[in-house]
Amino acid sequence: MLKIQEIRELIKLIDKSSIDEFKYENDGETILLKKNEVTVQAAEVAPTQVALAPQAVAPIAAPVAQPAPVAVQKTEAPQVEAPAQNDANLHKIESPMVGTFYASPTPDQAAYVAKGDKVSKDSIVCIVEAMKLFNEIEAEVNGEIVEILVENGQLVEYGQPLFLVKAE
């Protein structure tokens, strides 16, 4: 007879395969394994009669063109618009890589910077995690944080603006 561990291994293998049923016989003992069977029942819907008022129908001279289907794209996170300020004096701190934006070093600590904070060139403003590496992002300019353009935990793209800084 098979040991319990061998039976468990058989169950795992059958579950991962396209086999629906497995039968094992040895010395008069039989093991029969079946995957769950899904049954679908079709329900009949009674047709509804709708009374239409008679209308005059004009002959159609040409076939009517059907509009093409429209593709809908799902976005992961809402995009935050930049403030309508003078962009000439604003510096964008951009993500140097694709990853996850984190505003603080750990979830229980305060954010590195907030709107209105003063920063220097070497100030750390956030972390971008990529492939389990936490990369500290520096301000690169002296100034004041005017706007934070992304949410904590949001996925960011290479070159995506993260902050707007009013350069001094």
N, C-alpha and C positions, 0 to 999 in steps of 0.2 A: 504494500500500500504506500501511496505517496505521503511524504511528510508535509506538515502544515506549511512550512516555508516553501516547498516545491509547488504546492497548490497556489499559494500567494503569487509566486513568480508566474505561474500559468495564467492567473487572472490578469496580472499586469500586461503580459504579452498579448493576450486576447483583446484586452481593452484598447491597446494601441494599434491593433491590426484591423483589417477590414472583415475579419471572420465574425459571423453572427452566432455560430454555435460550435462547441467543441465537445467531443465525447472521447473518454479514455477508459479502456477496459483492460484489466489485468487480474488474473487468477480469480475470476468470477466477481470481482468488484468493479463497479462502474462509476465514473465521475462524469457528469453532464453539466457543462457550463454554457449559459446562453446570455447574450447581451440583452439589455432592455429593448423590448419591442414597442415601437410607437405606432399607435393606431390613430388614424384620422377619420373622423366621421363627418360626412357632408350633411349639412342641414338644408332642407328644402325651404325656400322662401316663397311664400304665396305671391303671385304677381298682383300688382296693384293697378287698378284701372283708373285712368285719368280722363275725365271728359274734357275735350277740347272744343272751343268755340270754332265754328266754321269761319275760315278766312279765305280771302281771295289770294291765290298764289300766282305770282308772275313767273313766266318762263325764264329760265336762267340761260343767258347767252354763252357764257364762258364758265369753265370750272373755277371754283373758288380755291385759291391757294391757302393751304394750312400753314400757320406759323410754325417755325422751327422750335423744337423744345429748348427750353432755357436751362442751362446748367447752373446749379446752385452750389456755391463753395462755402464750406463751413470754416469759420475762423476760430482759432483756439482762444484768443484773448482779445478784448476790445482794444483798439488802438487809441491812445490818448493824443489829442491834437496839441500841438505846440501853442503857447500863448501868442496872442497877436501883439507882440512887442517888437521893438526894433531889433532885428536879427543881426544887424551889423556889429553890435557890441556884445552879442551873446556867443559864447563858445559852447559847442556841443561835445559832451563827453560820450564817446561811442563805445560800443562793445567790441573788443578786439577779437571775439570768437563767438561761436554758437554755443549756448549753454543756458544755465538757469541763473537768473538774477536773484541775489540775496542782499537785502539792505543792511543786515547786521551779521556779526561774526557767528552768533548762535541764536536760536529762536527766542531764548529768554533774555537776551541783551538788547539794549537800545540800538537804533539804527546808527550807522556811521555818520550820516549827515541828514539834515532836514531842510526844508525850504527856509531860506533866510540865513543859513549858516555860512560863515566865512571859511574858505578853504585856501590852502597853499598848493603849489605845484606837486608836492610829494604827499599830500593828504590822501588817505585811503577813503574812497567814497562808497565802495560796495565790493561784493565778491561775485564773480561769475564762475559757476561750477561747470566744468567740462570734463567728461570721462573720469569722474571721481576725484578730480584735482580742483582745489579751490584757489582761484586766481584773484589776487587783490588788485583792484582797479584804482589807479591814482587819478587825481583831478587834472593834472598836466597844465594847470593855469591857476594863477592867483585870482580870487574873486569871491562872489557870493552866489550860492545856489538859488536860482530863480524858480526852477521847476524840476520836479522828479517825474520823468516820462513813463516809467514802468512800475508795475506792482511787484511786491515781494513774492518770490516763487515763480514769476512769469518766465517762460522761455523767451530768449532773445536771440536775434540773428547777428551775424558778423556785420559790423558797421551801423547797427541800429542805435539811434541816439538814446542815451539813458538819462542824462541830466542836461539842463541848460544852465550855464554859469555866466553871470555878468562879470566880464573880465575887468580887472583894475589896471 
